[in-house]
């Protein structure tokens, strides 16, 4: 079966001469959860934008073979929730369905389902300023899920949150992935977050970003809080950290 997402010899050089990525070769199988870690400025966000089709590669090709192609097949969660402050939660989540002209009755049902998935069905009439940072991020995740995407891209979505909220949303994201089984590509600066969430971790070098390590995460599912203090978790975190240090020092 073709991979959900394939990068073949992908390079990206911007018009100002910035060499962001070089020689990326990897594939993501359908229904898998992959994390990307690397130093700041190493091209992680550029990689996601290439995966989404928001950018075109300078060389090589990005191939998407999505289970449900078409509008809404790719969900994208940014570092900031980017919600419309003048619109309530329900309207914010409905936005991608409105843009793709989904009939109102169907859209309302899908919005209700998405809000229930992230535990915000009781907050549909609230406005972003009335929500905590964690709740606003859950709205952003619901908005990405409402189109029932085959590929879900997340760019450090929990970086600005406190640790307790971040851990809770890690568990929430894993639960949603296990329910939906979309293909997930998750960018983070946190080694511990990558090890806790992912089945596989790609380590990028400093710019131009190259994959310097491809590490399988053989930890049991479902994940639990106790895993974070286990020896296998610590060993894997140490291995990813070593790969990062070696990449930076190379």
CORCOR-V750361 format. One record per backbone hydrogen bond with DSSP energy under -1.0 kcal/mol. CO is the residue of the C=O (numbers start at 1). NH is the residue of the N-H. If there is no record, write none. Layout:
# CORCOR-V750361
co = (CO & CO)
nh = (NH & NH)
This chain:
# CORCOR-V750361
co = (4 & 5 & 6 & 7 & 8 & 10 & 11 & 11 & 12 & 12 & 14 & 18 & 18 & 20 & 21 & 24 & 26 & 28 & 28 & 29 & 32 & 33 & 34 & 35 & 36 & 37 & 39 & 43 & 44 & 45 & 46 & 47 & 48 & 49 & 49 & 59 & 61 & 63 & 70 & 73 & 73 & 75 & 77 & 84 & 88 & 89 & 90 & 94 & 94 & 95 & 96 & 97 & 98 & 103 & 104 & 105 & 106 & 107 & 108 & 109 & 110 & 111 & 112 & 113 & 114 & 115 & 116 & 120 & 123 & 124 & 126 & 127 & 128 & 132 & 133 & 134 & 135 & 136 & 137 & 138 & 139 & 140 & 141 & 142 & 145 & 150 & 151 & 152 & 153 & 154 & 156 & 158 & 162 & 163 & 164 & 165 & 166 & 167 & 168 & 169 & 170 & 171 & 172 & 173 & 174 & 175 & 176 & 177 & 183 & 184 & 185 & 186 & 187 & 190 & 191 & 192 & 193 & 194 & 199 & 200 & 201 & 202 & 203 & 203 & 209 & 210 & 213 & 215 & 217 & 224 & 225 & 226 & 227 & 230 & 231 & 232 & 233 & 234 & 235 & 236 & 237 & 238 & 239 & 240 & 241 & 242 & 243 & 244 & 245 & 246)
nh = (65 & 28 & 63 & 26 & 61 & 24 & 58 & 59 & 20 & 21 & 17 & 14 & 20 & 209 & 12 & 10 & 7 & 4 & 5 & 32 & 184 & 199 & 186 & 202 & 188 & 204 & 42 & 47 & 48 & 49 & 50 & 51 & 52 & 54 & 55 & 11 & 8 & 6 & 73 & 150 & 151 & 153 & 155 & 87 & 92 & 93 & 94 & 97 & 98 & 99 & 100 & 102 & 101 & 107 & 108 & 109 & 110 & 111 & 112 & 113 & 114 & 115 & 116 & 117 & 118 & 120 & 119 & 123 & 126 & 90 & 89 & 130 & 131 & 136 & 137 & 138 & 139 & 140 & 141 & 142 & 143 & 144 & 145 & 146 & 148 & 183 & 75 & 185 & 77 & 187 & 159 & 161 & 166 & 167 & 168 & 169 & 170 & 171 & 172 & 173 & 174 & 175 & 176 & 177 & 178 & 179 & 180 & 181 & 152 & 34 & 154 & 36 & 156 & 194 & 195 & 196 & 197 & 198 & 217 & 35 & 215 & 37 & 212 & 213 & 22 & 205 & 203 & 201 & 219 & 227 & 228 & 229 & 230 & 234 & 235 & 236 & 237 & 238 & 239 & 240 & 241 & 242 & 243 & 244 & 245 & 246 & 247 & 248 & 249 & 250)
